[in-house]
Amino acid sequence: MAEVSTVAECPADDGFLLALMTAMTAELVVAYDLPSDARPRPLDPASRYLLARDGERAIGCCAVEPVGPGVYELKRMFVAPDVRGTEVSNELVAESERVARSGGGVRLRLETGVRQPAAMRLYERAGYRRVPNFPPYEADPESVCYEKVLGQPERRE
């Protein structure tokens, strides 16, 4: 079982982050029968990226993208298959909430898919509630959207 030694912010071009996102995309291509050259859309330049490490090994990642006043979206959540079911996912979700609050966020939302029941269980256990699909997912029958009210944003001293 992996012990997460760190979950920390990293730059968007971090090689470990990019490798995990490539693995995430490859997994989604198979799960959803997407074209082999499918790529996720670019994120807002103000997005912040998190990388989970077990010692020197990168084992998970996600991004927190600002999408509106006080609203952030959790994106690119991925955990290496051999450490799923450990605390890595929970740590990434908790840190993404902290990052959103520190940026003035009061709500964090996300989209996952019907073919990812483990992800759905993770978010529900973390207190996310299912909401109607928001753009650009509103017409996608395989999308499932969630949201969590974070409360008051952290005060910047």
C-alpha positions as a Markdown table, in Angstrom:
| # | Residue | x | y | z |
|---|---|---|---|---|
| 1 | Met | 0.0 | 0.0 | 0.0 |
| 2 | Ala | 1.4 | 3.4 | -1.0 |
| 3 | Glu | 2.1 | 6.0 | 1.6 |
| 4 | Val | 1.8 | 9.4 | 0.1 |
| 5 | Ser | 4.9 | 11.4 | 1.2 |
| 6 | Thr | 3.8 | 14.5 | -0.6 |
| 7 | Val | 0.9 | 16.1 | -2.5 |
| 8 | Ala | 2.2 | 19.4 | -3.8 |
| 9 | Glu | 1.7 | 21.9 | -6.6 |
| 10 | Cys | 3.8 | 21.6 | -9.7 |
| 11 | Pro | 4.2 | 23.4 | -12.9 |
| 12 | Ala | 1.9 | 22.5 | -15.9 |
| 13 | Asp | 4.9 | 21.3 | -17.8 |
| 14 | Asp | 6.3 | 19.0 | -15.1 |
| 15 | Gly | 7.4 | 15.8 | -16.8 |
| 16 | Phe | 5.9 | 13.5 | -14.1 |
| 17 | Leu | 2.6 | 15.3 | -14.4 |
| 18 | Leu | 2.6 | 15.0 | -18.2 |
| 19 | Ala | 3.4 | 11.3 | -18.0 |
| 20 | Leu | 0.5 | 10.7 | -15.6 |
| 21 | Met | -1.9 | 12.7 | -17.8 |
| 22 | Thr | -0.8 | 10.7 | -20.8 |
| 23 | Ala | -1.6 | 7.5 | -18.9 |
| 24 | Met | -5.0 | 9.0 | -17.9 |
| 25 | Thr | -5.8 | 9.8 | -21.5 |
| 26 | Ala | -4.8 | 6.3 | -22.7 |
| 27 | Glu | -7.1 | 4.8 | -20.1 |
| 28 | Leu | -10.0 | 6.9 | -21.1 |
| 29 | Val | -9.5 | 6.2 | -24.8 |
| 30 | Val | -10.0 | 2.5 | -24.0 |
| 31 | Ala | -12.8 | 2.9 | -21.4 |
| 32 | Tyr | -14.9 | 5.1 | -23.6 |
| 33 | Asp | -13.8 | 3.8 | -27.1 |
| 34 | Leu | -12.5 | 7.2 | -28.1 |
| 35 | Pro | -10.3 | 7.8 | -31.1 |
| 36 | Ser | -6.7 | 6.9 | -30.4 |
| 37 | Asp | -5.6 | 10.5 | -30.9 |
| 38 | Ala | -8.1 | 12.0 | -28.5 |
| 39 | Arg | -6.6 | 14.6 | -26.2 |
| 40 | Pro | -8.2 | 16.6 | -23.4 |
| 41 | Arg | -8.9 | 20.3 | -24.1 |
| 42 | Pro | -6.3 | 22.7 | -22.8 |
| 43 | Leu | -7.0 | 24.1 | -19.3 |
| 44 | Asp | -7.1 | 27.8 | -18.4 |
| 45 | Pro | -3.6 | 29.2 | -17.8 |
| 46 | Ala | -4.6 | 30.1 | -14.2 |
| 47 | Ser | -5.1 | 26.4 | -13.4 |
| 48 | Arg | -3.1 | 24.9 | -10.7 |
| 49 | Tyr | -1.7 | 21.4 | -10.8 |
| 50 | Leu | -1.1 | 18.9 | -8.0 |
| 51 | Leu | 1.2 | 15.9 | -8.0 |
| 52 | Ala | 1.2 | 13.1 | -5.5 |
| 53 | Arg | 4.5 | 11.3 | -4.9 |
| 54 | Asp | 5.5 | 8.2 | -3.0 |
| 55 | Gly | 9.1 | 9.0 | -2.3 |
| 56 | Glu | 10.5 | 9.9 | -5.8 |
| 57 | Arg | 7.7 | 8.1 | -7.7 |
| 58 | Ala | 4.8 | 10.2 | -9.1 |
| 59 | Ile | 1.6 | 8.2 | -8.3 |
| 60 | Gly | -1.2 | 10.7 | -8.9 |
| 61 | Cys | -2.3 | 14.1 | -10.2 |
| 62 | Cys | -5.1 | 16.5 | -10.7 |
| 63 | Ala | -5.7 | 20.1 | -11.7 |
| 64 | Val | -7.9 | 22.8 | -10.3 |
| 65 | Glu | -9.3 | 25.1 | -12.9 |
| 66 | Pro | -11.0 | 28.4 | -12.2 |
| 67 | Val | -14.3 | 28.5 | -14.2 |
| 68 | Gly | -16.2 | 31.4 | -12.7 |
| 69 | Pro | -16.4 | 33.7 | -9.7 |
| 70 | Gly | -15.9 | 31.5 | -6.7 |
| 71 | Val | -16.2 | 28.3 | -8.8 |
| 72 | Tyr | -13.4 | 25.9 | -9.6 |
| 73 | Glu | -13.4 | 22.6 | -11.5 |
| 74 | Leu | -11.4 | 19.5 | -10.5 |
| 75 | Lys | -9.8 | 18.2 | -13.7 |
| 76 | Arg | -7.3 | 15.5 | -14.8 |
| 77 | Met | -7.7 | 13.4 | -11.6 |
| 78 | Phe | -5.6 | 10.3 | -12.1 |
| 79 | Val | -4.0 | 7.7 | -9.7 |
| 80 | Ala | -1.6 | 5.0 | -10.9 |
| 81 | Pro | -3.5 | 1.7 | -11.1 |
| 82 | Asp | -1.3 | -0.1 | -8.6 |
| 83 | Val | -2.1 | 2.5 | -5.8 |
| 84 | Arg | -5.8 | 2.8 | -6.3 |
| 85 | Gly | -7.8 | 2.0 | -3.2 |
| 86 | Thr | -5.2 | 3.7 | -1.0 |
| 87 | Glu | -5.4 | 7.2 | 0.4 |
| 88 | Val | -3.8 | 8.8 | -2.6 |
| 89 | Ser | -7.2 | 9.8 | -4.2 |
| 90 | Asn | -8.5 | 11.2 | -0.9 |
| 91 | Glu | -5.3 | 13.3 | -0.5 |
| 92 | Leu | -5.5 | 14.7 | -4.0 |
| 93 | Val | -9.2 | 15.6 | -3.5 |
| 94 | Ala | -8.6 | 17.2 | -0.1 |
| 95 | Glu | -5.6 | 19.3 | -1.5 |
| 96 | Ser | -7.6 | 20.3 | -4.5 |
| 97 | Glu | -10.3 | 21.7 | -2.2 |
| 98 | Arg | -7.7 | 23.6 | -0.2 |
| 99 | Val | -6.2 | 25.0 | -3.5 |
| 100 | Ala | -9.7 | 26.1 | -4.6 |
| 101 | Arg | -10.5 | 27.8 | -1.3 |
| 102 | Ser | -7.1 | 29.6 | -1.3 |
| 103 | Gly | -8.0 | 31.0 | -4.7 |
| 104 | Gly | -11.4 | 32.3 | -3.4 |
| 105 | Gly | -13.4 | 29.3 | -4.4 |
| 106 | Val | -16.6 | 28.5 | -2.6 |
| 107 | Arg | -17.6 | 25.6 | -4.9 |
| 108 | Leu | -15.6 | 22.8 | -6.5 |
| 109 | Arg | -17.3 | 20.9 | -9.3 |
| 110 | Leu | -16.2 | 18.0 | -11.5 |
| 111 | Glu | -17.2 | 15.7 | -14.3 |
| 112 | Thr | -16.5 | 12.0 | -14.5 |
| 113 | Gly | -18.1 | 9.2 | -16.5 |
| 114 | Val | -20.6 | 6.4 | -16.0 |
| 115 | Arg | -17.9 | 3.9 | -16.8 |
| 116 | Gln | -15.9 | 5.1 | -13.8 |
| 117 | Pro | -17.9 | 3.8 | -10.8 |
| 118 | Ala | -14.8 | 3.9 | -8.5 |
| 119 | Ala | -14.4 | 7.6 | -9.2 |
| 120 | Met | -18.1 | 8.2 | -8.6 |
| 121 | Arg | -17.8 | 6.4 | -5.2 |
| 122 | Leu | -14.7 | 8.4 | -4.3 |
| 123 | Tyr | -16.4 | 11.8 | -4.9 |
| 124 | Glu | -19.6 | 10.7 | -3.1 |
| 125 | Arg | -17.6 | 9.6 | -0.1 |
| 126 | Ala | -15.8 | 12.9 | -0.1 |
| 127 | Gly | -19.1 | 14.8 | 0.2 |
| 128 | Tyr | -19.7 | 15.7 | -3.5 |
| 129 | Arg | -23.3 | 15.7 | -4.6 |
| 130 | Arg | -24.5 | 14.8 | -8.0 |
| 131 | Val | -25.8 | 17.8 | -10.0 |
| 132 | Pro | -27.2 | 18.3 | -13.5 |
| 133 | Asn | -24.5 | 18.1 | -16.1 |
| 134 | Phe | -23.0 | 21.5 | -16.7 |
| 135 | Pro | -21.5 | 22.8 | -20.0 |
| 136 | Pro | -19.9 | 21.3 | -22.0 |
| 137 | Tyr | -21.2 | 18.0 | -20.7 |
| 138 | Glu | -24.9 | 18.7 | -20.6 |
| 139 | Ala | -25.7 | 16.6 | -23.7 |
| 140 | Asp | -23.3 | 13.7 | -22.9 |
| 141 | Pro | -25.2 | 10.7 | -21.6 |
| 142 | Glu | -21.9 | 9.2 | -20.3 |
| 143 | Ser | -21.0 | 12.2 | -18.2 |
| 144 | Val | -21.8 | 12.5 | -14.5 |
| 145 | Cys | -21.3 | 15.8 | -12.7 |
| 146 | Tyr | -20.7 | 16.5 | -9.1 |
| 147 | Glu | -20.3 | 19.6 | -6.9 |
| 148 | Lys | -19.2 | 20.4 | -3.3 |
| 149 | Val | -19.8 | 23.6 | -1.5 |
| 150 | Leu | -16.5 | 24.5 | 0.1 |
| 151 | Gly | -17.8 | 27.2 | 2.4 |
| 152 | Gln | -16.0 | 30.5 | 3.0 |
| 153 | Pro | -12.7 | 31.0 | 1.0 |
| 154 | Glu | -9.5 | 31.1 | 3.0 |
| 155 | Arg | -8.4 | 34.5 | 4.1 |
| 156 | Arg | -5.3 | 35.8 | 2.5 |
| 157 | Glu | -3.1 | 37.5 | 5.1 |
